[in-house]
Amino acid sequence: ATRILGDDTPTAPTRHLPRTRTQRRPQRRPVPPRQPAPVPQKRRRRASSVARNALIVISILLLAAVVAAIVALASSGGGNKIDLNQVVKQNVNEQLDALKQVVDDNTK
């Protein structure tokens, strides 16, 4: 079911064809001249590393002092601690009365 094409050369269907028109490349635009790079300005020096390290140490000490003050205030309950031995009784009614008395004493 295949047949040979009726041309004199067997590669005629795949031969190179001549150009029919010439293609011109678009002309390049001239490149504008580069401007010289701006002169870098001298950077201001930051605080010296000694001063920066001193500020860091002072900040850490200040934070530690604040934490220590908070812990000291939280741990000192003012000396009014509840003695739970006063609440433990042999009888349920006595224990309830003792609990009520502790609550009354500490909510004044």
Summary of the structure (lengths in Angstrom):
residues: 108
radius of gyration: 48.6
end to end distance: 113.8
largest distance: 127.7
contacts: 121
relative contact order: 0.05
helix: 44%
strand: 0%
